[in-house]
Amino acid sequence: MTDSPPAAAPTRTALVCVDVQNDFCEGGSLAVTGGAAVAAALADHVRAHRAEYALVVASRDWHVDPGAHWSDHPDFVRSWPVHCRAGSEGAELHPAFATVADELDVVVDKGQYGDGYSAFLGADRAGRDLAGLLREAGVGRVVVAGLATDHCVRATALDARREGFAVRLALELAAGVDPDASRAAVEELRAAGVTV
Ligand SMILES: [Zn+2]
């Protein structure tokens, strides 16, 4: 008997908290209605359910020079007011969510020189990408929450499916920029195999 046993399927779950940053909450430069409430609810969720997650991940929009992603005349579809400038207060995690900063296993920054909608485009401080970090931790299932449903949450959930993870969108822990676009994003995610 020299055959090695088959590798166990990854069964652990990660929570990915997308862009819960000051600029996306009330008072920020690109505020999402309900953003601060999501920040508080997500912090409560992490405190109550920490043990269920192999990894708790936060992504940050972290722009240095994102080109046409920033505009003085934004269309709020592909171009946006200046937001989440790397190192600025607006790019910090919202204070309500930052109360669980010690519970975060991984922080990935994205969008330094481009749109960077998906957390899967980001890297941690050591330059490791999110998909690799999840696989290394034995994660097979990803729960996605945060801001905003119709943009970075959507892109992150779609990329998680493309990377082969089972994905659930925690709709009660997310908020969108535009109600119609958010509804369309939820339908698109369902069609891509995301549980909502
Ligand atoms: Zn951005």
Boltz pocket constraint, residues with backbone or C-beta under 6 A from the ligand:
constraints:
  - pocket:
      binder: B
      contacts: [[A, 61], [A, 63], [A, 69], [A, 80], [A, 83], [A, 84], [A, 111], [A, 114], [A, 115], [A, 116]]
      max_distance: 6.0
